Amino acid sequence: MNIQDAKMEIQRTLRAYRSRKPDGSLRIPRDKQRPILMIGPPGIGKTAIMAQIADQEQIGLVSYTMTHHTRQSAIGLPMLSEGWHDGASYTATRYTMSEMIASIYDNGSEEGILFLDEINCVSETLAPVMLQLLQNKTFGTHVVPEGWIIAAAGNPPEYNRSVRSLDMATLDRVKHMEIEADLGCWMEYAREHKLHPAIISFLTACPQYFYRIEDRPEGQLFVTARGWEDLSCILEVYEETHEPIGEELMLQYLQHDEIAREFWLYYDLFRNSATPDSLEHQPLSRCMSAAAHRFSAISALFLKWKEGVLLDRRVRELLPATEERILSARKALKIIQQNHLVSAQEADFEELAVRTLEQIWHTGQMPALSVDEAVLTEQLAAAYRFLKTADSPLPGTYFTQELLSDPDCLEFLSQHPIKESEAYLPQMLLSARETSLLNQL
């Protein structure tokens, strides 16, 4: 399964483990609640989804990378304890509370996830402790508190030379999930989180470069989903701060010489020469770069348009622009900020609305707060006319796909259809596909 399917399955498992009968007892008894074990290649998001799940389910999360820990941190430190038996005293070795169990109590949540990463790469002395945990939900003599489930992750042997195979007795006591790198799933995530358009368009044209691990005499070469996301972050900051960007930067995140070189050439096109007069007879890489460049510019306009629409709506709610209304709005804003009832971004938006109201009060006129819709329509039409000059339909298809994956763009298109996009929309819109199937029936 892909990482998104794994996330949904873990959420379903969490709800099942937390479900109770009318008498208050667990529907799945504690001893039948198998720990979750995800096995999959590195860098595909196994750790990231645990934080997302804990946040969405509003439960605690304690996370450890097991290769960084010892047997003592898992089961606690030994100490001497005196006891009595049949009237005679004796001294026995006990253990302090496990660091990991203590972290659960420190978290303060009654329900949560204890996540142990790289569980099949632990040291020889820690391996029996991990097996005990998966089988009995205990660290030494300390039991994982009720309400907390155990989730673990590991890499297959082909990705890590230090992997230890788990025996059948252990695998028969866990909920075993095999995770694979999935470009389609990752692209949905990339669009939702607005990763760099050059990366999205490059992987659309060259999906074979999304995830690669190769063993060579000079060492292991690899590119992972994590590498692409982290590269996106640094590219955006470097572009904003006008820092120099070269092939060496790509190699720091894409640790595969050939792929890093390919992406650098593509990115250089995207940044410096993605706006020729025509795409006729141009190589596909240049056409895709041009499509990504156009979408990046259009997307920024759509964002300004949507922000303007929302601001205009909020200002009209605050009208009429009188001194009394302005003072009342500022007082309300101060109260919600002091009580942390809104995020910093929402507070900034409200502050902008109040300042706009003040401007109306002073000038007596309502300012234009949004991008002119006619300008947006023409920009879209011009982008389509330009992309249609390419020999391949892929740039136009990519451009349309990106538009439809952006909620602001999709909202605008639903209100202002673009004639030039009609050639691509039947392939992209679900409603059109449904109509086609109904006609065939």
Disulfide bonds with the S-S distance in Angstrom:
none
